[in-house]
Amino acid sequence: MTLKPRLFGALVAVAAFTVSAVVATPSLAQTSVYPSKPVRVIVPVPAGGAADMMARMVAAHLQAKWGQPFVVDNRPGAGSSLGMDVVARAAPDGYTIGLGNIAANAINPAVRPSAFPYQPVKDFAAISMVGATPLILVVNAEKVPSRTLPDFIKFLKANPDKLSYGSSGVGSSLHLGMELMLLRTGTKMIHIPYKGSAPMVADLIGGQTEASMDAATTSMPHVQTGKLRALGVSSKERAFFAPDVPPIADVIPGFNMQPWHGMMAPAGTPKAIVDKLSEEIQAFLRTPDAEAKLRAAGVVRIGSSARDFAQAMEEEFETYKKVVKDAGIKPE
């Protein structure tokens, strides 16, 4: 029997629809019952501390909500890149997720691009940015007469490369945060890298350096005693832990430099699973209990959508690539 062309075309269309429906059905079914087994949550830092706390509180909520274990697996090392490489290489099925951060997914790959086994943005599916920890621009209260950021910028322009600032190391968020401010204002200071924040703050208080873009947890106690003076916070809005300190963005429009942490999955994870995780995490972060825990650790709640987080990751990486290039930063 010979089929007429119109009938043959209709049969082909029906067959194609049937095949695509069969192929799509398992994926939809898998998503609707997700999670159906334990989920591994990679945390690329040691246990303890604000980042680990964020991952554990999110994991505990998802486990209670969906009745499957969300098992935290701390994989510290190499500036968080070891743990995030585990996430990048995992099967994209939603059963391995991780807590990415500004170091592993923006700054370190910008400073040391050849040393990274993964693409910091393309190899991950953004789920939700959980929280951020704005930095504080502080100066030695005795050595720097400036009481406001505009005055400090004028002071730097009158004294190029005569003042120094400390950071917790080359390529750290403290380093790039200050370099971003210097680039945006056309000012120059000498960078003194330290092995961690504690010795850096000690020398700042002692007058061996004049300024720093530091974590609030280490600098604010000294601001309160008057040894340091806070001139600005690195977030776009005032921070709850320093309500009297204006944002740097009030003087440098668009300035925003906050170490952040966010949940992400391997690239290729089904969008339905990513969205399901994102929506539940966002809902949890809006609860008073979640915000209280974050604030207690000095963390500003974010709770972004998957789409907004993906866009922020791309923008962050591009920003720090430019800072590294324009400031001539070389890895140690």
N, C-alpha and C positions, 0 to 999 in steps of 0.2 A: 504494500500500500504506500502511495506517495502522499506525503503531507503537503498541504498548501502552505506557501510561505508565511501567511499571517498566522495560521494555526501553529506552525512550527515555532515561530517567534514567541507566541504566548506560552507554549510549553516550556521553552528555555527560560523565560522569565520566572515562571512558577518554580522551576527546579532550582534556579539560582536563589530565590527567596527562601525556599525550604532549607537549602544547604547553609545559608547565612544564619538562619534562625537556629539551626541545630548547633552551629559553631558558637553562637552567642549565648545560648542557654546555660552551658556549664559555668561561664564566667559570671553571669547574673546570679545564678544559684549560689556560687561560691561567695559572692559579695553579700547576699542576703543573710547568710548564716555566719559571716565573719564576726568575731574569730571563733573558729571551731577547735582550736588547739592552742597551747601556750605560745605567747609572743615574747620574743627576746628584745629587751630594750638596752641598746649599747650606750654607755655613758663614757665618753673619752677622757674622763678625769678621775682622780682617786675618790674613794668614798669619803663623805664628809664635805662640808662646804656648800655654798649656795647652789652651784650647778647640780651637784648630786641630789640635793634636796628637791630641786625643781623636777628632775626626772622621776624621783621616787614618789613624789606626791601625785604626779600625773599618772604614773603606772598603777599606783594603789587605787586611784579613782576608776581607771578603766577596768581594772580587775574586778572591783566591786560592782561596777555597772554591768559588765558583760559576762561575768562568771567564769572567765578563763584567766589563768595566771599570766601576768605581765612581769617577766623576770628580769630584774636589773642586772646587767653584766658590765662591771667597771673595766674598761680597757684603756688605761692612761698611757701616755708616752708620745714623744715627738710633737709636742704642742697640740695635742688632741688628734693628730692626723692618723695615729695607729688605729684608734677606735673608729674613726669615721671611714677609714679604708675598709674595715670589716663591714660597715653598713653598705658602702658603695658596691662591694663584691657579693653581697647577699642576694638570694633569690628575690625578685621583685613581686612577692606575693602577700606582703603585709605582715609577715610573721617575723620580720626583723626590722626594727625601727631604731632611731638613735637621736641623741640630743646634740645637734650640731651647734656650732658657736662661731663668733666673729673671728677667732683665731684660725680654726680649721677650715672655715668656708669663705674667708675673705682675706684677712691680713697675711697670714703665713704663706698662702699660695701666691700672693702678690709679691711678697719679698723674696721667696725662694721657689719660683715656678718650676724649675727643673728637678726639685727634690720631692715633688708630690706625685704619688702613684694614681691619683684620681683628679678629675675635673671638679673644682669646688662647687660649681653650680649645676652643670649639666648632668653630673652623675647622681644627682639626688632629686627626690620629689618632695618639695616643701609641704609640710602639714600645718604647722602653726608656730609662730614665734611666741614663746612662752613669756619671757621677761627680759628686762635689760637693767644694767647697772650704770647709770650716768656717772661720768667722771667729774672731778672738781678741779678747776684751775686755782692753784694756791701759790702764794709767794711768801718768802720770809718777811715777817712783819717788821723787822728791824732794818734789813738791808734794802728793801724796796719801798719807796715812799708812796707808791700808787695805791689809792683806795678804791678805784673803780677800773673796769676793763678799758674804757677809753683812755684814761690816764696812763695805764700800763702800756698800751700800744704806743702812745706818744713818747713814753720813757724809752721803749725799745727802739723806736725810730731815731731817737737822739743818741742812742748808745748801741749801734749795731755790733753784734758779736762781742760785746763786753760783759754780757750776763750769761749765765749757764743755767740749764735745766736738767733735772735728772729724770730717768725713766727706769723701769724694771728690766730693761734689756733692749737691744736692737731688734726692731720688728715687733715689739710689744704694742698693745693698744695704747699704752701711756705714751710711747714714743711717737706713734703715728698721729695720735690725737693732738699733741703739741705741734708736730710738723704741719698738720692741716691748718691749725690756727695761724702759724707763722706764714705759711704760703698765702692764706686768704688776706692777711694784713700787710704783706710785703715787709715783714720784720725778720731779724736774724738773731739767733741765740746759739750758744755752743751746747751740744748734746753730750751729757755724761751718762753712759749706760751703767746700770748696776745689776747685780745678780739678785733680783727680787726687790719688792717694795720697801721692806723694813730698813735695809741699809740706806736706801735712797732717801727715805723720809728722815732718817737720823741725820744725814748730812745736810738736808734742807733746813732742818731745825737749827743745826749747828752753824749754818751760814757758809758751808762749803759750796753750795749751789743756791740759786736765788728763786727758782720756780719749779713747778711740776704740774702736769695734768694727771691727777692721782685718783685712786679709788676712794670713795667717801669713807669707807670703813677704816682706812688707815690714817686719813688726813683730818677728818672732821673733829676728832677728839682734840687735836692740836689747834684747830681753828677756835674751838671753844675755850681753850686756855689762853688764847691770844698770841701764841708763838707763830702761827701761820695766819694769813689773811686770805679768805676765799673771794675770788673776783668773778666767778661764773661757773655755771654747770653746763655740761656738754650736751644736754638734751634740749629739745625745742621748747619744752615747758619747764617751769620750776619743778624741782624734785621734792617729794614729800619729806625727805630727810634733811633738806636745807631750804625751807620755804622762803627765807630772807635773801637767798643768793639768786640773782637774776640769770637767765639763760645767756650763754655766749651769743646765741642767735639774735638777741636783742641788739647786739652791736655788729655782728657779722651775719647778715641775713642768710638763712638756709643752713647755718652750721648745725650739724648733728653728728655726734660721735659717741655711741653708746655700746659698750660690750654687751652682746645679746646672746641668748640661748634659745634654740627652737627645735621642735620635733620634726624629723624628716625621715624619709624612707628611701630605698634604692630607686633610681630612675626606672621608669617602666612599671611601677606599682599601679594596679588599676585605679583609675580616677575615683571610682565609686568607693573604694576602700580608703583612699586618701581623704576624700570628702567626709566619709563617716567618722574617721579619726579626728579630723579637723573640727567638725561641728561639735563633737562631744567634748573635746579639749577646750574649745572656746566657751562652751556652756559651763564647764567646770570652773574655768578661770574667772568667770563673772560672779561666782559665789563669794559671799563675805569671808568664809573660812579660807578659801584659796588666797584671796587678797591679803588677809591677815598674816598668813604664813609667809608670803612673799615679802611683805613689808618688814616683817621681823628679821628677814635676812638681808634687808637693804635693797630689795629687788622691786623695780617698777613693773607692774603687770602690763602685758601687751595683749596677748590673746588674739592674734591676727588670723585672717582667713588664709587658706592655702594659696590663693591667688596673690594676695597682698604680700605674703611672706616670700613667695617666689620672686616677685618684682623687687622687693627689698634686698634679697640675696644678690640679685644681678647688679643692682645699683651699688651696693656695698663693695662688691668685688671690683667694679670699674672705678669707684672712688679711690680705693687704696692702691690700685695699679697706678693711677695717675699721681697720687701722693708719693709713692715709691720712686717713680720716674722723675718727677719735678724736684723732689728733695735730694735726689741722688743717693738714696739709701741702698747700701750694699750689705748682704748677709755676712755675719761673722764667720 
